[in-house]
Amino acid sequence: MRKDRHRVTEAQRDKATVDSVLRNALNEDIGTGDITTLSIVPEKDISKALIIAKEDFILAGLSFAERTFKLVNKDVKFKAMKRDGSKIKKGTVIAEINGNTRSILMAERTALNLLQRLSGIATLTSKFVRRVAGLPVKILDTRKTTPGLRFFEKYAVKMGGGCNHRYGLFDGMLIKDNHIAAAGGLKKTVKLARSSGYDLFKIEVEAKSIKEVKEALSSGADIIMLDNMSVDEMIKAVKIIRFHKADTIIEASGNVNLENVRAIAETGVDMISVGALTHSAPASDISMKIGR
């Protein structure tokens, strides 16, 4: 079975995914109508609004914010002052919006929520990337994303200088402890994977001990994930893997934080996956100010 039949490209999912999520989010917020705005603001009122940074951060999601306003009213004008991936300083005007006041107010919260969330992810990712600067290692995200927002959150990781791990269960094979338990052993699990028809995918195996590392090596795994190991265990594991099969890709995962990521990178692993990038990033502080 060909691998490319199961890969979903960004081109296939981007616009449809973005619009679907944004429409649902707007409907969740607006519902049958913004009763406050409808009560107070005249139907044809026009305003200018500024999106302003209230702290320093890495910007991500500006095009999604623009699309949010456009979905409410296609005639709203959105002028971006900065680009995604940019370092933003407190007080910076990120974008200017001109158009129907009702439309601007109805789109405000959904647009800002997404912009704050994604900028927070990009900002945290950039901190991890800076901590391992100068070392030949990639910082990766995981599937620990907000349901329905994975496309957006993985985009934000890239804006922060990180890299994407597999997008979902369909575009990468990762054998974890529960797969091994279900199949009845690590070697058997890898053998089944090799003969499954998905054999064009690289097979990644999770290993929690040196014993499991050796099993993964003997089974012919292409990528070995060192899961929740101490730095000393990782150093030993990397030496064993490099000695027996130098081209094996090595990933570290589990309890990675800003304090230990440098030490983990120095063990010689190729990749470090960090669930916190998407499940624990604090939102950036961004506001919108409206005027006549």
Secondary structure, DSSP 8 states (H G I E B T S, - for coil): --GGGT---HHHHHHHHHHHHHHHHHHHHHTT--HHHHHHS-TT-EEEEEEEESS-EE---HHHHHHHHHHH-TT-EEEESS-TT-EE-TT-EEEEEEEEHHHHHHHHHHHHHHHHHHHHHHHHHHHHHHHTTTSS-EEE--S---TT-HHHHHHHHHHTT-B---SSTTS-EEE-HHHHHHHTSHHHHHHHHHTSS-TTS-EEEEESSHHHHHHHHHHT-SEEEEES--HHHHHHHHHHHHHH-TT-EEEEESS--TTTHHHHHTTT-SEEE-THHHHS-----EEEEEE-
